[in-house]
Amino acid sequence: MKKLLLFFCIFFCLTGCKKSQNFVLVGEMSDLAENEYLLIIQDDPISKIDTLYPRKGKFTYQIKPDTLTLFRIVSPNGEAIPIVADRSWGVQVKGSFKEPLIEGDGPNAEYGIFLKDISKLPDNSPEVYKKAEEFIKLHPESFLSAYLINQYFIQTDKPDVKKIHALIQPLTGSIKDTRVLGVALKSMPDEKTTKEDSKYLNYFSCKDRNGKYVSWNSNPKGYTLVYFWASWDQASVTSKDSLNSLVKRLPKDKFNILAISLDYDKKGWLKKCAEDTPQWIESCDFKGWGTPLIKQSHINQLPANILIDRNRKILATNLYGEELYKKVDQLIKEQNKDTKK
C-alpha cells in the first residue's frame, strides 16, 4: 500500500512539474464580436504569428518557452496588448483592448498596475506620458519598458530624439537588444534630419501578393498615391473602393496607386484586395502597425495616404475624392506645360 501511495505521489509530482513548464494566458475580452479572431505576434526571441479564435470573448493560449518570450495580443482593430512569457508563468487578461485588466506573474503584474493607473486619465494627456516615463525609469530591466518607449515616445508625430535616447540609456542590455526597440529605432528620424529631408518619403521596397518585389515608381513622369489601409478597418476599405473610379479618370501613364495594407492575416487581406494592374498595386508585409513605412511616416490612424512623385518627394497628404483628383490633374497639366517649353 505504501509503495502504491509513493508511486502516485511521484506520478503527480512529475505531472505537476511537467505542466509547470508551460506558460498559460487566459483571456476574456468584452469587446470581441462573435467569429472575430485574435493574433498572437511573437517579437522575441523569434518572430512568429499564431491565430486564436475566441468563443464569446474567451480564449486560452499556451506555449512552452525556452527563454523569456515577448508577444502581443492583437485585436481585429489593430489594438495590441504586450505580454512577457516564461516557463510556469500564468497571466489573465480581462476587460477590453482599450482598457485591459492584466494580472499574473513576472512584469505582467506591474504592467497591469500601470494600465489601471492610466485608465483613470484622459487619453493622450501629458499625465499618461508622465506615467509611462515613470514606469520606464523604475523598470530598466523590464521588457515592457521597451514597448512603452515605442508606443508613447517613438510612434508619435514628432518624436523627441534626445528624450528617447535618454530613456533607453539606463535600460539593461537585453532590453536594448529587443526587436521591438531595434525596429522602432530604425524608423525614428535622426537628430540631424533636416526640414528638407522631411519633404521626402523614406526609400522603401515592397512585394506583391505573390511575394515578388514590385517596381511601383518606374515611370519618370508619373505620380504615386501611397494608400494605407487594412481589411479590418471598414473606413479605409470604403475609402479604398472609392479610389477605383478616380483611377479611371486619370492617365494610366501618369498616375498609379500603391495600396499598402496593415493586415496581419493573409487570407483577410486577399479577400479585400483589388485586382492588380499596372496602375494599381497591392502590397502587405503582415507586420500591421509594425510595417517600417508606417513608422517612418508616423502614421497613427487609418485611412491615410501620401502623394509622391518619381523621386519620392511628398506633394500632398490625406487628399480624397475631388480634392485628390484636382491635385493630380493640376500636377499633370503643369508637367505637360513644362514639356512643351
PARO-814817 format. One record per residue (C-alpha): residue in three letters; z, y, x. Coordinates in nm, 3 decimals. Layout:
N
SITE   type         Z         Y         X
SITE    ALA         Z         Y         X
...
***
This chain:
341
SITE   type         Z         Y         X
SITE    MET     0.000     0.000     0.000
SITE    LYS     0.091     0.235     0.282
SITE    LYS    -0.239     0.159     0.454
SITE    LEU    -0.425     0.240     0.131
SITE    LEU    -0.241     0.570     0.093
SITE    LEU    -0.313     0.651     0.457
SITE    PHE    -0.682     0.574     0.401
SITE    PHE    -0.704     0.813     0.104
SITE    CYS    -0.518     1.085     0.295
SITE    ILE    -0.762     1.059     0.584
SITE    PHE    -1.060     1.045     0.343
SITE    PHE    -0.960     1.357     0.151
SITE    CYS    -0.874     1.537     0.473
SITE    LEU    -1.215     1.462     0.621
SITE    THR    -1.388     1.553     0.294
SITE    GLY    -1.199     1.881     0.279
SITE    CYS    -1.284     1.960     0.640
SITE    LYS    -1.648     1.888     0.573
SITE    LYS    -1.654     2.116     0.270
SITE    SER    -1.474     2.391     0.463
SITE    GLN    -1.774     2.422     0.696
SITE    ASN    -1.977     2.581     0.415
SITE    PHE    -1.992     2.945     0.317
SITE    VAL    -1.988     2.990    -0.060
SITE    LEU    -2.090     3.300    -0.253
SITE    VAL    -2.012     3.308    -0.625
SITE    GLY    -2.162     3.588    -0.832
SITE    GLU    -2.157     3.716    -1.187
SITE    MET    -2.371     4.028    -1.237
SITE    SER    -2.368     4.211    -1.568
SITE    ASP    -2.698     4.396    -1.518
SITE    LEU    -2.925     4.093    -1.479
SITE    ALA    -3.165     4.017    -1.762
SITE    GLU    -3.242     3.657    -1.857
SITE    ASN    -3.505     3.491    -1.634
SITE    GLU    -3.467     3.755    -1.360
SITE    TYR    -3.434     3.622    -1.008
SITE    LEU    -3.242     3.740    -0.703
SITE    LEU    -3.348     3.733    -0.342
SITE    ILE    -3.121     3.641    -0.054
SITE    ILE    -3.263     3.810     0.254
SITE    GLN    -3.103     3.690     0.577
SITE    ASP    -3.116     3.954     0.850
SITE    ASP    -2.928     3.791     1.138
SITE    PRO    -2.928     3.574     1.341
SITE    ILE    -3.266     3.481     1.189
SITE    SER    -3.488     3.643     0.929
SITE    LYS    -3.524     3.430     0.617
SITE    ILE    -3.565     3.467     0.239
SITE    ASP    -3.416     3.248    -0.034
SITE    THR    -3.457     3.285    -0.410
SITE    LEU    -3.181     3.245    -0.668
SITE    TYR    -3.226     3.200    -1.043
SITE    PRO    -2.900     3.306    -1.213
SITE    ARG    -2.806     3.177    -1.558
SITE    LYS    -2.660     3.453    -1.773
SITE    GLY    -2.599     3.655    -1.458
SITE    LYS    -2.403     3.378    -1.285
SITE    PHE    -2.506     3.215    -0.957
SITE    THR    -2.374     3.030    -0.654
SITE    TYR    -2.519     3.047    -0.304
SITE    GLN    -2.402     2.804    -0.035
SITE    ILE    -2.501     2.775     0.332
SITE    LYS    -2.360     2.619     0.647
SITE    PRO    -2.391     2.897     0.908
SITE    ASP    -2.387     2.811     1.279
SITE    THR    -2.256     3.160     1.352
SITE    LEU    -2.191     3.485     1.166
SITE    THR    -2.483     3.536     0.930
SITE    LEU    -2.580     3.867     0.772
SITE    PHE    -2.771     3.877     0.447
SITE    ARG    -2.843     4.095     0.146
SITE    ILE    -2.842     4.004    -0.222
SITE    VAL    -3.142     4.195    -0.361
SITE    SER    -3.187     4.266    -0.732
SITE    PRO    -3.523     4.279    -0.915
SITE    ASN    -3.499     4.660    -0.884
SITE    GLY    -3.460     4.650    -0.507
SITE    GLU    -3.086     4.726    -0.503
SITE    ALA    -2.908     4.544    -0.223
SITE    ILE    -2.554     4.422    -0.151
SITE    PRO    -2.487     4.322     0.212
SITE    ILE    -2.268     4.018     0.281
SITE    VAL    -2.130     3.864     0.602
SITE    ALA    -2.107     3.482     0.603
SITE    ASP    -1.922     3.242     0.830
SITE    ARG    -1.804     2.883     0.806
SITE    SER    -1.530     2.816     0.550
SITE    TRP    -1.551     3.168     0.409
SITE    GLY    -1.582     3.240     0.039
SITE    VAL    -1.694     3.560    -0.136
SITE    GLN    -1.701     3.668    -0.501
SITE    VAL    -1.933     3.939    -0.634
SITE    LYS    -1.897     4.074    -0.987
SITE    GLY    -1.988     4.384    -1.185
SITE    SER    -2.328     4.548    -1.143
SITE    PHE    -2.556     4.620    -0.849
SITE    LYS    -2.478     4.988    -0.887
SITE    GLU    -2.101     4.927    -0.881
SITE    PRO    -2.037     4.579    -0.736
SITE    LEU    -1.686     4.437    -0.703
SITE    ILE    -1.652     4.229    -0.387
SITE    GLU    -1.362     4.008    -0.286
SITE    GLY    -1.338     3.740    -0.020
SITE    ASP    -1.297     3.651     0.343
SITE    GLY    -1.379     3.843     0.658
SITE    PRO    -1.507     4.202     0.650
SITE    ASN    -1.638     4.149     0.297
SITE    ALA    -1.295     4.235     0.155
SITE    GLU    -1.282     4.564     0.349
SITE    TYR    -1.630     4.649     0.230
SITE    GLY    -1.525     4.573    -0.127
SITE    ILE    -1.243     4.825    -0.097
SITE    PHE    -1.487     5.085     0.035
SITE    LEU    -1.723     5.030    -0.260
SITE    LYS    -1.432     5.055    -0.503
SITE    ASP    -1.327     5.386    -0.348
SITE    ILE    -1.673     5.547    -0.364
SITE    SER    -1.732     5.423    -0.721
SITE    LYS    -1.494     5.699    -0.831
SITE    LEU    -1.706     5.966    -0.659
SITE    PRO    -2.032     6.132    -0.773
SITE    ASP    -2.347     5.962    -0.639
SITE    ASN    -2.470     6.101    -0.304
SITE    SER    -2.184     6.351    -0.288
SITE    PRO    -2.053     6.471     0.053
SITE    GLU    -1.736     6.274    -0.017
SITE    VAL    -1.935     5.947    -0.030
SITE    TYR    -2.087     6.013     0.313
SITE    LYS    -1.745     6.107     0.448
SITE    LYS    -1.602     5.777     0.323
SITE    ALA    -1.892     5.588     0.484
SITE    GLU    -1.832     5.767     0.813
SITE    GLU    -1.459     5.686     0.798
SITE    PHE    -1.536     5.316     0.737
SITE    ILE    -1.776     5.303     1.034
SITE    LYS    -1.525     5.469     1.269
SITE    LEU    -1.241     5.242     1.155
SITE    HIS    -1.453     4.925     1.182
SITE    PRO    -1.663     4.943     1.503
SITE    GLU    -1.666     4.562     1.515
SITE    SER    -1.787     4.514     1.155
SITE    PHE    -2.145     4.414     1.087
SITE    LEU    -2.119     4.603     0.760
SITE    SER    -2.085     4.927     0.959
SITE    ALA    -2.444     4.869     1.074
SITE    TYR    -2.558     4.850     0.712
SITE    LEU    -2.369     5.169     0.624
SITE    ILE    -2.523     5.363     0.914
SITE    ASN    -2.866     5.255     0.799
SITE    GLN    -2.803     5.323     0.428
SITE    TYR    -2.621     5.656     0.445
SITE    PHE    -2.737     5.818     0.769
SITE    ILE    -3.076     5.679     0.875
SITE    GLN    -3.250     5.624     0.540
SITE    THR    -3.232     5.990     0.436
SITE    ASP    -3.490     6.266     0.405
SITE    LYS    -3.357     6.444     0.715
SITE    PRO    -3.161     6.206     0.939
SITE    ASP    -2.924     6.378     1.183
SITE    VAL    -3.022     6.203     1.505
SITE    LYS    -2.723     6.325     1.708
SITE    LYS    -2.477     6.219     1.439
SITE    ILE    -2.637     5.876     1.408
SITE    HIS    -2.613     5.811     1.781
SITE    ALA    -2.252     5.936     1.779
SITE    LEU    -2.170     5.680     1.506
SITE    ILE    -2.349     5.399     1.690
SITE    GLN    -2.196     5.467     2.033
SITE    PRO    -1.845     5.324     1.962
SITE    LEU    -1.980     5.008     1.794
SITE    THR    -1.936     4.678     1.976
SITE    GLY    -2.241     4.531     2.148
SITE    SER    -2.306     4.262     1.888
SITE    ILE    -2.313     4.524     1.611
SITE    LYS    -2.552     4.747     1.804
SITE    ASP    -2.782     4.447     1.854
SITE    THR    -2.817     4.363     1.483
SITE    ARG    -3.169     4.350     1.344
SITE    VAL    -3.080     4.592     1.064
SITE    LEU    -2.993     4.865     1.315
SITE    GLY    -3.275     4.777     1.554
SITE    VAL    -3.546     4.806     1.289
SITE    ALA    -3.391     5.119     1.138
SITE    LEU    -3.364     5.299     1.471
SITE    LYS    -3.730     5.234     1.545
SITE    SER    -3.820     5.415     1.224
SITE    MET    -3.596     5.712     1.299
SITE    PRO    -3.761     6.030     1.430
SITE    ASP    -3.694     6.108     1.793
SITE    GLU    -3.486     6.414     1.881
SITE    LYS    -3.795     6.555     2.049
SITE    THR    -4.012     6.520     1.738
SITE    THR    -4.190     6.849     1.671
SITE    LYS    -4.287     7.012     1.344
SITE    GLU    -4.648     6.942     1.431
SITE    ASP    -4.572     6.569     1.469
SITE    SER    -4.422     6.561     1.119
SITE    LYS    -4.759     6.661     0.976
SITE    TYR    -4.898     6.319     1.063
SITE    LEU    -4.820     5.975     0.924
SITE    ASN    -4.695     5.734     1.192
SITE    TYR    -4.951     5.486     1.315
SITE    PHE    -4.936     5.159     1.124
SITE    SER    -5.137     4.843     1.061
SITE    CYS    -5.132     4.621     0.755
SITE    LYS    -5.257     4.286     0.625
SITE    ASP    -5.440     4.192     0.307
SITE    ARG    -5.334     3.919     0.063
SITE    ASN    -5.482     3.655     0.293
SITE    GLY    -5.275     3.769     0.589
SITE    LYS    -5.564     3.932     0.776
SITE    TYR    -5.536     4.277     0.932
SITE    VAL    -5.747     4.530     0.744
SITE    SER    -5.933     4.838     0.856
SITE    TRP    -5.826     5.091     0.596
SITE    ASN    -5.936     5.410     0.773
SITE    SER    -6.267     5.313     0.928
SITE    ASN    -6.463     5.592     0.758
SITE    PRO    -6.456     5.902     0.984
SITE    LYS    -6.525     6.129     0.684
SITE    GLY    -6.301     5.958     0.433
SITE    TYR    -5.962     6.027     0.278
SITE    THR    -5.699     5.766     0.202
SITE    LEU    -5.426     5.769    -0.059
SITE    VAL    -5.140     5.550     0.066
SITE    TYR    -4.970     5.442    -0.255
SITE    PHE    -4.623     5.285    -0.256
SITE    TRP    -4.528     5.060    -0.547
SITE    ALA    -4.363     4.730    -0.644
SITE    SER    -4.423     4.475    -0.917
SITE    TRP    -4.057     4.506    -1.019
SITE    ASP    -4.087     4.885    -1.072
SITE    GLN    -4.265     4.946    -1.403
SITE    ALA    -4.315     5.319    -1.341
SITE    SER    -4.506     5.251    -1.020
SITE    VAL    -4.709     4.972    -1.185
SITE    THR    -4.811     5.206    -1.468
SITE    SER    -4.900     5.485    -1.224
SITE    LYS    -5.098     5.239    -1.011
SITE    ASP    -5.302     5.128    -1.313
SITE    SER    -5.392     5.491    -1.388
SITE    LEU    -5.540     5.527    -1.039
SITE    ASN    -5.820     5.285    -1.130
SITE    SER    -6.006     5.543    -1.339
SITE    LEU    -5.959     5.811    -1.073
SITE    VAL    -6.113     5.592    -0.803
SITE    LYS    -6.430     5.553    -1.009
SITE    ARG    -6.471     5.933    -1.032
SITE    LEU    -6.477     5.987    -0.655
SITE    PRO    -6.742     5.889    -0.397
SITE    LYS    -6.694     5.539    -0.262
SITE    ASP    -6.767     5.651     0.093
SITE    LYS    -6.521     5.943     0.084
SITE    PHE    -6.207     5.812    -0.085
SITE    ASN    -6.007     5.490    -0.084
SITE    ILE    -5.662     5.369    -0.184
SITE    LEU    -5.428     5.160     0.025
SITE    ALA    -5.165     5.017    -0.213
SITE    ILE    -4.857     4.912    -0.017
SITE    SER    -4.610     4.701    -0.213
SITE    LEU    -4.233     4.685    -0.163
SITE    ASP    -4.221     4.336    -0.313
SITE    TYR    -4.014     4.057    -0.160
SITE    ASP    -4.177     3.780    -0.361
SITE    LYS    -4.544     3.697    -0.302
SITE    LYS    -4.602     3.549    -0.649
SITE    GLY    -4.464     3.858    -0.822
SITE    TRP    -4.681     4.080    -0.603
SITE    LEU    -5.003     3.885    -0.658
SITE    LYS    -4.961     3.893    -1.036
SITE    LYS    -4.978     4.272    -1.037
SITE    CYS    -5.231     4.322    -0.756
SITE    ALA    -5.561     4.491    -0.827
SITE    GLU    -5.884     4.327    -0.714
SITE    ASP    -5.964     4.411    -0.352
SITE    THR    -6.273     4.625    -0.299
SITE    PRO    -6.389     4.844    -0.007
SITE    GLN    -6.235     5.133    -0.199
SITE    TRP    -5.907     4.961    -0.293
SITE    ILE    -5.692     4.753    -0.059
SITE    GLU    -5.365     4.576    -0.144
SITE    SER    -5.104     4.507     0.125
SITE    CYS    -4.747     4.374     0.139
SITE    ASP    -4.523     4.255     0.423
SITE    PHE    -4.250     4.130     0.181
SITE    LYS    -3.979     4.336     0.350
SITE    GLY    -3.919     4.558     0.048
SITE    TRP    -3.734     4.875     0.140
SITE    GLY    -3.729     4.742     0.495
SITE    THR    -4.104     4.796     0.531
SITE    PRO    -4.139     5.006     0.850
SITE    LEU    -4.377     5.262     0.697
SITE    ILE    -4.134     5.320     0.409
SITE    LYS    -3.858     5.400     0.655
SITE    GLN    -4.078     5.608     0.882
SITE    SER    -4.193     5.816     0.586
SITE    HIS    -3.836     5.849     0.446
SITE    ILE    -3.943     5.733     0.102
SITE    ASN    -3.644     5.652    -0.118
SITE    GLN    -3.794     5.617    -0.465
SITE    LEU    -4.098     5.474    -0.642
SITE    PRO    -4.372     5.552    -0.711
SITE    ALA    -4.473     5.759    -0.409
SITE    ASN    -4.799     5.845    -0.237
SITE    ILE    -4.930     6.023     0.071
SITE    LEU    -5.284     6.159     0.103
SITE    ILE    -5.415     6.147     0.461
SITE    ASP    -5.739     6.196     0.649
SITE    ARG    -5.903     5.974     0.911
SITE    ASN    -5.656     6.096     1.178
SITE    ARG    -5.353     6.023     0.957
SITE    LYS    -5.291     6.394     0.902
SITE    ILE    -5.084     6.442     0.585
SITE    LEU    -5.278     6.654     0.335
SITE    ALA    -5.053     6.616     0.029
SITE    THR    -4.774     6.402    -0.113
SITE    ASN    -4.697     6.267    -0.459
SITE    LEU    -5.002     6.401    -0.640
SITE    TYR    -5.111     6.221    -0.958
SITE    GLY    -5.376     6.242    -1.229
SITE    GLU    -5.596     6.551    -1.241
SITE    GLU    -5.394     6.723    -0.971
SITE    LEU    -5.479     6.443    -0.728
SITE    TYR    -5.844     6.435    -0.836
SITE    LYS    -5.886     6.811    -0.787
SITE    LYS    -5.727     6.797    -0.443
SITE    VAL    -5.954     6.518    -0.317
SITE    ASP    -6.261     6.670    -0.483
SITE    GLN    -6.186     7.003    -0.314
SITE    LEU    -6.147     6.836     0.027
SITE    ILE    -6.479     6.656    -0.012
SITE    LYS    -6.660     6.976    -0.116
SITE    GLU    -6.518     7.167     0.179
SITE    GLN    -6.621     6.885     0.409
SITE    ASN    -6.975     6.890     0.269
SITE    LYS    -6.999     7.266     0.326
SITE    ASP    -6.891     7.227     0.689
SITE    THR    -7.151     6.953     0.737
SITE    LYS    -7.432     7.178     0.612
SITE    LYS    -7.343     7.460     0.852
***
